Amino acid sequence: MTGKGVLSVVGNAVGGLIGWTADPAPSADPDSLRVLFDDLGVPVTVSLDAAVRRFQAQAGLRVDGVAGPKTVHALARYAEEARDLRFITDLAA
């Protein structure tokens, strides 16, 4: 295996351990974060920093108020699950 192949395998393994997927990283710009929080049913009306900190605490992430890769990936994953659950609930109604 080439050096590039080894790095790719190691990168994918590490990414899998911390919850990254092959999908591109979700955007961490403030408007995108507000949309993700809204999808979770948590509209950001006061402070985006406070919302990120609260999410980090509830998700078991390090609470630093920074929407870094781990936080954004987790937020995107939970927002997607919330959308899916609403879809299923709407179908059942």
C-alpha positions in Angstrom: 0.0 0.0 0.0 1.3 3.4 -0.8 1.9 6.1 1.7 -1.2 8.0 0.5 -3.3 4.9 0.8 -2.1 4.4 4.4 -2.9 8.0 5.3 -6.4 7.6 3.8 -7.1 4.5 5.8 -5.8 6.0 9.0 -7.8 9.2 8.3 -11.0 7.3 7.7 -10.5 5.2 10.9 -9.9 8.3 13.0 -12.8 10.1 11.4 -15.1 7.1 12.2 -14.0 7.2 15.8 -15.0 10.8 16.2 -18.2 10.6 14.2 -17.1 11.9 10.9 -18.4 10.3 7.8 -17.4 10.5 4.1 -20.0 13.3 3.7 -18.6 16.8 3.4 -18.5 18.7 6.7 -21.6 20.8 7.3 -21.2 24.5 7.2 -20.5 26.2 10.5 -21.6 29.7 9.4 -24.1 31.3 11.8 -27.0 31.1 9.5 -26.5 27.4 8.8 -26.1 26.7 12.6 -29.4 28.5 13.2 -31.1 26.3 10.6 -29.8 23.2 12.3 -30.9 24.4 15.7 -34.3 25.2 14.2 -34.5 21.7 12.8 -33.9 20.4 16.3 -36.8 22.5 17.5 -34.4 24.9 19.3 -34.8 28.3 17.7 -31.8 30.6 18.5 -33.4 33.7 19.8 -30.7 35.1 22.1 -27.2 33.9 21.6 -25.7 31.5 19.1 -22.8 31.0 21.5 -25.2 30.0 24.3 -27.0 27.6 22.1 -23.8 25.9 21.0 -22.6 25.6 24.6 -25.9 24.1 25.7 -25.9 21.7 22.8 -22.3 20.7 23.5 -23.2 20.0 27.2 -26.3 18.0 26.3 -24.4 16.0 23.6 -21.5 15.1 25.9 -19.0 17.2 23.9 -16.4 19.5 25.4 -18.2 22.8 26.2 -16.2 25.6 24.6 -18.8 27.5 22.6 -16.9 26.8 19.3 -18.8 25.2 16.5 -15.9 23.0 15.4 -16.0 19.8 13.4 -17.2 17.5 16.2 -19.9 19.9 17.3 -21.2 20.7 13.8 -21.2 17.0 12.7 -23.1 16.0 15.9 -25.5 18.9 15.4 -26.1 18.0 11.8 -26.7 14.3 12.7 -29.2 15.2 15.4 -31.0 17.7 13.2 -31.3 15.1 10.5 -32.7 12.6 13.0 -35.2 15.2 14.2 -36.3 15.9 10.6 -36.7 12.2 9.9 -38.8 11.7 13.1 -41.1 14.6 12.1 -41.5 13.1 8.7 -42.5 9.7 10.1 -44.8 11.4 12.6 -46.4 13.4 9.8 -46.9 10.2 7.8 -48.6 8.5 10.7 -51.0 11.4 11.3 
